Amino acid sequence: MGSIILASASPRRSELLEQIGVEFSVQPAHIDETPRSAEMPGDYVERLAREKALAVAVDFPGKLVLGSDTSVILENAILGKPADEHEARSILAELSGTTHQVMTAIALAQDGHCESRLVTTEVSFRSLSPAEIAAYVATGEPMDKAGSYGIQGLGGIFVQELKGSYSAVVGLPLQETAVLLANAGCPVWKYWPSSRESQS
């Protein structure tokens, strides 16, 4: 399965692909991520995932290229990665005690053809004190993450309830990724090691 490329430098997406047994190489995509005028959040997230996959696929004929994008949405507004610590604190204060959506899109491109899926997960935060927001921002964890938190890290203690895909909130919806790869003739389970083989 060495013909699969992940069009992302995110270590979290790499870890999730490894979790389901996918062998892949990494080739980050470089695209303009500016939202279009009046573009809906779901359309924006899915467009970026597709553009990332297609941008990398152009340079690798015949290869399967996975592109993904994640955005945190609060009251229909896209909360991206914070520009600085002040913005990170402000975003976390906005999320405190509310329910927001995490939208993650996964796209699989090959030779100009692209299939994609959009996954929306509802995440509810408990109320956060200014002191713990400040302490969390001081760790540096929020600085490279949409919505200024990582559910798989220290920020996991803020989450009161989650409805939907946990892996999508981390950055890659595993079920949808596996379906796209299977539809493209690469079911991930075919590459899982057998315990019988390891014992022989």
NUNU-219729 format. One record per residue: residue number from 0; residue in one letter; y, z, x of N, C-alpha, C in turn. Coordinates in Angstrom, 1 decimal, m for minus. Layout:
residues N
NUM, a, Y, Z, X, Y, Z, X, Y, Z, X
...
//
This chain:
residues 200
0, m, m1.2, 0.0, 0.8, 0.0, 0.0, 0.0, 1.2, 0.0, 0.9
1, g, 1.1, m0.5, 2.1, 2.2, m0.5, 3.0, 3.3, m1.5, 2.6
2, s, 3.1, m2.3, 1.6, 4.1, m3.3, 1.2, 5.1, m2.7, 0.2
3, i, 5.1, m1.4, 0.0, 6.1, m0.8, m0.8, 7.3, m0.2, 0.0
4, i, 8.5, m0.5, m0.5, 9.7, 0.0, 0.2, 10.5, 0.8, m0.7
5, l, 10.9, 2.0, m0.3, 11.8, 2.9, m1.0, 13.3, 2.6, m0.6
6, a, 14.1, 2.1, m1.6, 15.5, 1.7, m1.2, 16.4, 3.0, m1.4
7, s, 16.0, 4.0, m0.7, 16.8, 5.3, m0.8, 16.5, 6.1, 0.5
8, a, 17.6, 6.7, 0.9, 17.5, 7.7, 2.1, 17.2, 9.1, 1.6
9, s, 17.1, 9.3, 0.3, 16.9, 10.7, m0.2, 15.6, 11.3, 0.3
10, p, 15.6, 12.4, 1.0, 14.3, 13.0, 1.4, 13.5, 13.5, 0.2
11, r, 14.2, 13.9, m0.9, 13.6, 14.3, m2.1, 12.7, 13.2, m2.8
12, r, 13.3, 12.0, m2.8, 12.5, 10.9, m3.4, 11.3, 10.6, m2.5
13, s, 11.5, 10.6, m1.2, 10.4, 10.4, m0.3, 9.3, 11.4, m0.5
14, e, 9.6, 12.7, m0.7, 8.6, 13.7, m0.9, 7.9, 13.5, m2.2
15, l, 8.6, 13.1, m3.2, 7.9, 12.9, m4.5, 7.0, 11.7, m4.4
16, l, 7.3, 10.6, m3.7, 6.4, 9.5, m3.6, 5.2, 9.9, m2.8
17, e, 5.4, 10.7, m1.7, 4.3, 11.2, m1.0, 3.3, 12.0, m1.8
18, q, 3.9, 12.8, m2.7, 3.2, 13.7, m3.6, 2.1, 12.9, m4.4
19, i, 2.5, 11.7, m4.8, 1.5, 11.0, m5.7, 0.7, 9.9, m4.8
20, g, 0.7, 10.1, m3.5, m0.2, 9.3, m2.7, 0.3, 7.9, m2.3
21, v, 1.6, 7.7, m2.5, 2.1, 6.3, m2.2, 2.5, 6.2, m0.7
22, e, 2.0, 5.1, m0.1, 2.4, 4.8, 1.3, 3.6, 3.8, 1.2
23, f, 4.6, 4.1, 1.9, 5.8, 3.3, 1.8, 6.7, 3.4, 3.1
24, s, 7.6, 2.5, 3.2, 8.6, 2.6, 4.2, 10.0, 2.8, 3.5
25, v, 11.0, 3.2, 4.3, 12.3, 3.5, 3.7, 13.3, 2.5, 4.3
26, q, 14.1, 1.9, 3.3, 15.1, 1.0, 3.7, 16.3, 1.2, 2.7
27, p, 17.2, 2.1, 3.1, 18.3, 2.5, 2.1, 19.1, 1.3, 1.7
28, a, 19.5, 1.3, 0.4, 20.4, 0.2, m0.1, 21.8, 0.6, 0.1
29, h, 22.7, m0.4, 0.3, 24.1, m0.2, 0.4, 24.8, m1.0, m0.7
30, i, 25.2, m0.4, m1.8, 25.9, m1.1, m2.9, 27.1, m0.4, m3.3
31, d, 27.9, m1.0, m4.1, 29.1, m0.4, m4.6, 28.7, 0.4, m5.9
32, e, 28.9, 1.7, m5.8, 28.4, 2.6, m6.9, 29.5, 2.9, m7.9
33, t, 30.6, 2.2, m7.9, 31.7, 2.5, m8.8, 31.3, 2.1, m10.3
34, p, 31.5, 3.0, m11.2, 31.2, 2.7, m12.6, 32.2, 1.6, m13.1
35, r, 31.6, 0.8, m14.0, 32.5, m0.3, m14.6, 33.3, 0.3, m15.8
36, s, 34.3, m0.4, m16.1, 35.2, 0.1, m17.2, 34.4, 0.2, m18.5
37, a, 34.5, 1.4, m19.1, 33.8, 1.7, m20.4, 32.3, 1.6, m20.3
38, e, 31.7, 1.7, m19.1, 30.3, 1.6, m18.9, 29.6, 2.9, m19.4
39, m, 28.6, 2.9, m20.2, 27.9, 4.1, m20.7, 27.1, 4.7, m19.5
40, p, 27.0, 6.0, m19.5, 26.2, 6.6, m18.4, 24.8, 6.1, m18.2
41, g, 24.1, 5.9, m19.2, 22.7, 5.4, m19.1, 22.7, 3.9, m18.5
42, d, 23.6, 3.1, m19.0, 23.7, 1.8, m18.4, 24.1, 1.8, m17.0
43, y, 25.0, 2.7, m16.6, 25.4, 2.8, m15.2, 24.3, 3.2, m14.3
44, v, 23.5, 4.2, m14.7, 22.4, 4.7, m13.9, 21.4, 3.6, m13.7
45, e, 21.0, 3.0, m14.8, 20.0, 2.0, m14.7, 20.4, 0.7, m13.9
46, r, 21.7, 0.4, m14.0, 22.3, m0.8, m13.3, 22.2, m0.5, m11.8
47, l, 22.6, 0.8, m11.4, 22.5, 1.1, m10.0, 21.1, 1.1, m9.4
48, a, 20.2, 1.6, m10.1, 18.8, 1.6, m9.7, 18.3, 0.1, m9.5
49, r, 18.6, m0.7, m10.4, 18.2, m2.2, m10.3, 18.9, m2.8, m9.1
50, e, 20.2, m2.6, m9.0, 21.0, m3.2, m7.9, 20.5, m2.8, m6.5
51, k, 20.1, m1.5, m6.4, 19.6, m1.0, m5.1, 18.3, m1.7, m4.8
52, a, 17.4, m1.8, m5.8, 16.1, m2.4, m5.6, 16.2, m3.9, m5.2
53, l, 17.1, m4.6, m6.0, 17.2, m6.0, m5.8, 17.9, m6.3, m4.4
54, a, 18.9, m5.5, m4.1, 19.6, m5.7, m2.8, 18.7, m5.6, m1.6
55, v, 17.7, m4.7, m1.6, 16.8, m4.6, m0.5, 15.7, m5.7, m0.6
56, a, 15.3, m6.0, m1.8, 14.2, m7.0, m2.0, 14.5, m8.3, m1.5
57, v, 15.8, m8.7, m1.4, 16.3, m10.0, m0.9, 15.8, m10.1, 0.5
58, d, 15.9, m9.1, 1.3, 15.5, m9.1, 2.7, 14.0, m9.0, 3.0
59, f, 13.2, m8.7, 2.0, 11.8, m8.4, 2.2, 11.0, m9.2, 1.2
60, p, 10.9, m10.5, 1.3, 10.1, m11.3, 0.4, 8.7, m10.8, 0.2
61, g, 8.2, m10.8, m1.0, 6.9, m10.4, m1.3, 6.6, m8.9, m1.4
62, k, 7.6, m8.1, m0.9, 7.4, m6.7, m1.0, 7.8, m6.1, m2.3
63, l, 7.2, m5.0, m2.7, 7.6, m4.2, m3.8, 8.7, m3.2, m3.4
64, v, 9.8, m3.2, m4.0, 11.0, m2.3, m3.6, 11.3, m1.4, m4.8
65, l, 11.3, m0.1, m4.5, 11.7, 0.9, m5.5, 13.1, 1.3, m5.3
66, g, 13.9, 1.2, m6.4, 15.3, 1.7, m6.3, 15.5, 2.8, m7.4
67, s, 16.3, 3.8, m7.1, 16.4, 4.8, m8.1, 17.9, 5.4, m8.0
68, d, 18.3, 5.9, m9.1, 19.6, 6.5, m9.2, 19.6, 7.7, m10.2
69, t, 20.3, 8.8, m9.8, 20.4, 10.0, m10.7, 21.8, 10.3, m10.9
70, s, 22.2, 10.6, m12.2, 23.5, 11.2, m12.5, 23.4, 12.3, m13.4
71, v, 24.3, 13.3, m13.3, 24.3, 14.4, m14.2, 25.4, 14.1, m15.2
72, i, 25.1, 14.3, m16.5, 26.1, 13.9, m17.5, 26.4, 15.2, m18.4
73, l, 27.7, 15.4, m18.5, 28.2, 16.5, m19.3, 29.2, 16.0, m20.3
74, e, 28.8, 16.1, m21.6, 29.7, 15.6, m22.7, 30.1, 14.1, m22.4
75, n, 29.1, 13.3, m22.0, 29.3, 11.9, m21.8, 30.1, 11.5, m20.5
76, a, 30.4, 12.5, m19.7, 31.1, 12.3, m18.4, 30.1, 12.3, m17.3
77, i, 30.2, 11.4, m16.4, 29.3, 11.4, m15.2, 29.8, 12.3, m14.1
78, l, 28.9, 13.3, m13.7, 29.3, 14.2, m12.7, 28.5, 13.8, m11.4
79, g, 29.2, 13.2, m10.5, 28.6, 12.7, m9.3, 28.4, 13.8, m8.2
80, k, 28.3, 13.3, m7.0, 28.2, 14.3, m5.9, 29.7, 14.8, m5.6
81, p, 29.8, 16.1, m5.3, 31.1, 16.6, m5.1, 31.8, 16.1, m3.8
82, a, 33.1, 15.9, m3.8, 33.8, 15.4, m2.7, 34.0, 16.5, m1.6
83, d, 34.1, 17.8, m2.1, 34.3, 18.9, m1.2, 33.9, 20.2, m1.9
84, e, 34.0, 21.3, m1.3, 33.5, 22.6, m1.8, 34.3, 23.0, m3.1
85, h, 35.6, 22.7, m3.1, 36.4, 23.0, m4.3, 35.8, 22.3, m5.5
86, e, 35.5, 21.0, m5.4, 35.0, 20.2, m6.5, 33.6, 20.7, m6.9
87, a, 32.8, 21.1, m5.9, 31.5, 21.6, m6.2, 31.6, 22.9, m7.0
88, r, 32.5, 23.8, m6.7, 32.7, 25.0, m7.5, 33.1, 24.7, m8.9
89, s, 34.0, 23.7, m9.0, 34.6, 23.3, m10.3, 33.5, 22.7, m11.2
90, i, 32.6, 21.9, m10.6, 31.5, 21.3, m11.4, 30.5, 22.3, m11.9
91, l, 30.2, 23.3, m11.0, 29.2, 24.3, m11.3, 29.8, 25.2, m12.4
92, a, 31.1, 25.5, m12.4, 31.7, 26.3, m13.4, 31.7, 25.6, m14.8
93, e, 31.8, 24.2, m14.7, 31.7, 23.4, m16.0, 30.3, 23.5, m16.5
94, l, 29.3, 23.5, m15.7, 27.9, 23.5, m16.1, 27.4, 24.8, m16.6
95, s, 28.1, 25.9, m16.1, 27.7, 27.2, m16.5, 27.7, 27.5, m18.0
96, g, 26.5, 28.0, m18.4, 26.3, 28.3, m19.8, 26.3, 27.1, m20.8
97, t, 26.0, 25.9, m20.3, 26.0, 24.7, m21.1, 24.7, 24.0, m20.9
98, t, 24.5, 23.0, m21.8, 23.3, 22.1, m21.7, 23.9, 20.7, m21.3
99, h, 23.3, 20.1, m20.2, 23.7, 18.8, m19.8, 22.5, 17.9, m19.7
100, q, 22.8, 16.6, m19.4, 21.7, 15.6, m19.3, 21.6, 15.2, m17.8
101, v, 20.4, 15.0, m17.4, 20.2, 14.4, m16.1, 19.5, 13.1, m16.3
102, m, 20.2, 12.0, m16.0, 19.7, 10.6, m16.2, 19.2, 10.1, m14.9
103, t, 18.0, 9.7, m14.8, 17.4, 9.1, m13.6, 16.8, 7.8, m14.0
104, a, 17.1, 6.7, m13.3, 16.5, 5.4, m13.5, 15.7, 5.0, m12.3
105, i, 14.5, 4.4, m12.6, 13.7, 3.9, m11.5, 13.5, 2.4, m11.7
106, a, 13.6, 1.6, m10.7, 13.5, 0.1, m10.8, 12.6, m0.4, m9.7
107, l, 11.8, m1.4, m10.1, 10.8, m2.0, m9.1, 11.1, m3.5, m9.1
108, a, 11.5, m3.9, m7.9, 11.9, m5.3, m7.7, 10.9, m6.0, m6.7
109, q, 10.7, m7.3, m7.0, 9.9, m8.1, m6.1, 10.4, m9.6, m6.3
110, d, 10.8, m10.2, m5.2, 11.2, m11.6, m5.2, 12.1, m12.0, m6.4
111, g, 13.2, m11.2, m6.6, 14.1, m11.5, m7.6, 13.8, m11.0, m9.0
112, h, 12.6, m10.6, m9.2, 12.2, m10.0, m10.5, 12.3, m8.5, m10.5
113, c, 12.8, m7.9, m11.6, 13.0, m6.4, m11.6, 12.7, m5.8, m12.9
114, e, 11.9, m4.7, m12.9, 11.6, m4.0, m14.1, 12.2, m2.6, m13.9
115, s, 12.7, m1.9, m14.9, 13.3, m0.6, m14.8, 13.0, 0.3, m16.0
116, r, 13.1, 1.6, m15.7, 13.0, 2.6, m16.8, 14.1, 3.6, m16.6
117, l, 14.6, 4.1, m17.7, 15.6, 5.2, m17.7, 15.0, 6.5, m18.3
118, v, 15.1, 7.6, m17.6, 14.6, 8.8, m18.1, 15.7, 9.8, m18.2
119, t, 15.8, 10.5, m19.4, 16.8, 11.5, m19.7, 16.2, 12.8, m19.9
120, t, 16.6, 13.8, m19.1, 16.1, 15.2, m19.2, 17.3, 16.1, m19.6
121, e, 17.0, 17.0, m20.5, 18.1, 18.0, m20.9, 17.9, 19.3, m20.1
122, v, 18.9, 19.8, m19.4, 18.9, 21.0, m18.6, 19.9, 21.9, m19.1
123, s, 19.5, 23.2, m19.4, 20.4, 24.2, m19.8, 20.6, 25.2, m18.7
124, f, 21.8, 25.5, m18.3, 22.2, 26.5, m17.4, 22.5, 27.9, m18.1
125, r, 22.1, 29.0, m17.5, 22.6, 30.3, m17.9, 24.1, 30.4, m17.4
126, s, 24.7, 31.4, m17.9, 26.1, 31.7, m17.4, 26.1, 32.1, m15.9
127, l, 26.9, 31.5, m15.1, 27.0, 31.7, m13.7, 28.3, 32.5, m13.4
128, s, 28.2, 33.5, m12.5, 29.3, 34.3, m12.1, 30.1, 33.5, m11.0
129, p, 31.4, 33.7, m10.9, 32.1, 33.1, m9.8, 31.6, 33.5, m8.4
130, a, 31.1, 34.7, m8.3, 30.5, 35.1, m7.0, 29.3, 34.3, m6.6
131, e, 28.4, 34.1, m7.6, 27.2, 33.4, m7.2, 27.4, 31.9, m7.0
132, i, 28.4, 31.3, m7.8, 28.8, 29.9, m7.6, 29.4, 29.8, m6.1
133, a, 30.2, 30.7, m5.7, 30.8, 30.7, m4.4, 29.7, 30.8, m3.3
134, a, 28.8, 31.7, m3.5, 27.7, 31.9, m2.6, 26.8, 30.7, m2.5
135, y, 26.5, 30.0, m3.6, 25.7, 28.8, m3.6, 26.4, 27.7, m2.9
136, v, 27.7, 27.5, m3.2, 28.4, 26.4, m2.5, 28.5, 26.6, m1.0
137, a, 28.6, 27.9, m0.6, 28.7, 28.3, 0.8, 27.4, 27.9, 1.6
138, t, 26.2, 27.8, 0.9, 25.0, 27.4, 1.5, 25.0, 25.9, 1.9
139, g, 25.9, 25.1, 1.3, 25.9, 23.7, 1.6, 25.0, 22.8, 0.7
140, e, 24.1, 23.5, 0.0, 23.1, 22.8, m0.8, 23.7, 21.8, m1.8
141, p, 24.8, 22.2, m2.5, 25.3, 21.3, m3.6, 25.9, 20.0, m3.1
142, m, 26.3, 19.9, m1.8, 27.2, 18.9, m1.3, 26.7, 17.5, m1.4
143, d, 25.4, 17.2, m1.4, 24.9, 15.9, m1.4, 24.1, 15.6, m2.7
144, k, 24.4, 16.4, m3.7, 23.6, 16.2, m5.0, 24.5, 16.0, m6.2
145, a, 24.0, 15.1, m7.0, 24.7, 14.8, m8.3, 24.8, 16.1, m9.1
146, g, 25.9, 16.4, m9.6, 26.1, 17.6, m10.4, 26.2, 18.9, m9.6
147, s, 26.2, 18.7, m8.3, 26.4, 19.9, m7.3, 25.3, 20.9, m7.4
148, y, 24.1, 20.5, m7.7, 23.0, 21.5, m7.6, 21.6, 20.7, m7.4
149, g, 20.7, 21.5, m6.7, 19.4, 21.0, m6.6, 18.4, 21.9, m7.3
150, i, 17.7, 21.4, m8.3, 16.8, 22.2, m9.1, 15.6, 22.6, m8.3
151, q, 15.2, 21.8, m7.2, 14.1, 22.1, m6.4, 14.4, 23.1, m5.3
152, g, 15.7, 23.5, m5.2, 16.1, 24.4, m4.1, 16.7, 25.7, m4.7
153, l, 17.7, 26.3, m4.1, 18.3, 27.5, m4.5, 18.8, 27.4, m5.9
154, g, 19.3, 26.2, m6.3, 20.0, 26.0, m7.6, 19.0, 26.2, m8.7
155, g, 17.7, 26.2, m8.4, 16.7, 26.4, m9.5, 16.9, 27.7, m10.3
156, i, 17.5, 28.7, m9.7, 17.7, 30.0, m10.4, 18.7, 29.9, m11.5
157, f, 19.5, 28.8, m11.6, 20.5, 28.6, m12.6, 19.9, 28.1, m13.9
158, v, 18.7, 27.5, m13.8, 18.2, 26.7, m14.9, 17.5, 27.7, m15.9
159, q, 18.0, 27.7, m17.1, 17.4, 28.5, m18.2, 16.3, 27.8, m18.9
160, e, 16.5, 26.5, m19.1, 15.5, 25.7, m19.9, 15.6, 24.2, m19.5
161, l, 14.5, 23.6, m19.5, 14.4, 22.1, m19.2, 13.6, 21.4, m20.2
162, k, 14.1, 20.3, m20.8, 13.3, 19.5, m21.7, 13.2, 18.1, m21.2
163, g, 12.0, 17.7, m20.7, 11.9, 16.4, m20.2, 11.2, 16.4, m18.8
164, s, 11.5, 15.5, m18.0, 10.8, 15.3, m16.7, 11.5, 16.1, m15.6
165, y, 10.7, 17.1, m15.0, 11.2, 17.9, m13.9, 11.4, 16.9, m12.7
166, s, 10.5, 16.1, m12.4, 10.6, 15.2, m11.2, 11.8, 14.3, m11.3
167, a, 12.1, 13.9, m12.5, 13.3, 13.0, m12.7, 14.6, 13.7, m12.3
168, v, 14.6, 15.0, m12.6, 15.8, 15.8, m12.2, 15.9, 15.9, m10.7
169, v, 14.7, 16.1, m10.1, 14.7, 16.1, m8.6, 15.2, 14.8, m8.0
170, g, 14.9, 13.7, m8.7, 15.3, 12.4, m8.2, 14.4, 11.2, m8.4
171, l, 13.2, 11.4, m8.9, 12.3, 10.3, m9.1, 11.3, 10.6, m10.2
172, p, 11.3, 9.9, m11.4, 10.4, 10.2, m12.5, 9.0, 9.7, m12.1
173, l, 8.1, 10.6, m11.8, 6.8, 10.2, m11.3, 6.0, 9.4, m12.3
174, q, 5.9, 9.8, m13.5, 5.1, 9.1, m14.5, 5.6, 7.6, m14.6
175, e, 6.9, 7.4, m14.8, 7.4, 6.1, m14.9, 7.3, 5.3, m13.7
176, t, 7.4, 5.9, m12.5, 7.2, 5.2, m11.2, 5.8, 4.7, m11.1
177, a, 4.8, 5.5, m11.5, 3.4, 5.1, m11.4, 3.1, 4.0, m12.4
178, v, 3.7, 4.0, m13.6, 3.5, 2.9, m14.5, 4.1, 1.6, m14.0
179, l, 5.3, 1.6, m13.4, 5.8, 0.4, m12.9, 5.0, m0.2, m11.7
180, l, 4.5, 0.7, m10.9, 3.6, 0.2, m9.8, 2.3, m0.3, m10.3
181, a, 1.7, 0.4, m11.3, 0.5, m0.1, m11.9, 0.7, m1.5, m12.6
182, n, 1.8, m1.7, m13.3, 2.1, m3.0, m13.9, 2.2, m4.1, m12.9
183, a, 2.6, m3.7, m11.7, 2.8, m4.7, m10.6, 1.5, m4.9, m9.8
184, g, 0.4, m4.3, m10.2, m0.8, m4.5, m9.5, m1.1, m3.4, m8.4
185, c, m0.4, m2.3, m8.4, m0.5, m1.3, m7.4, m0.7, 0.1, m8.0
186, p, m1.8, 0.3, m8.8, m2.0, 1.6, m9.3, m2.1, 2.7, m8.2
187, v, m1.4, 3.7, m8.3, m1.4, 4.7, m7.2, m2.7, 5.4, m7.0
188, w, m3.5, 5.6, m8.1, m4.7, 6.3, m8.0, m5.8, 5.6, m7.1
189, k, m5.6, 4.3, m7.0, m6.6, 3.5, m6.2, m6.5, 3.9, m4.7
190, y, m5.4, 4.5, m4.3, m5.2, 4.8, m2.9, m5.4, 6.3, m2.6
191, w, m5.8, 7.1, m3.6, m6.1, 8.5, m3.4, m7.3, 8.7, m2.6
192, p, m7.3, 9.6, m1.6, m8.5, 9.9, m0.8, m9.6, 10.6, m1.6
193, s, m10.8, 10.3, m1.3, m11.9, 11.0, m2.0, m12.4, 12.2, m1.2
194, s, m12.6, 13.3, m1.9, m13.1, 14.5, m1.1, m14.5, 14.2, m0.5
195, r, m15.3, 13.3, m1.1, m16.6, 13.0, m0.6, m16.4, 12.2, 0.8
196, e, m15.4, 11.4, 0.8, m15.1, 10.6, 2.1, m14.7, 11.6, 3.2
197, s, m13.9, 12.6, 2.9, m13.4, 13.5, 3.9, m14.6, 14.4, 4.4
198, q, m15.6, 14.6, 3.6, m16.7, 15.5, 4.0, m17.8, 14.7, 4.8
199, s, m17.8, 13.4, 4.8, m18.8, 12.6, 5.5, m18.5, 12.4, 7.0
//
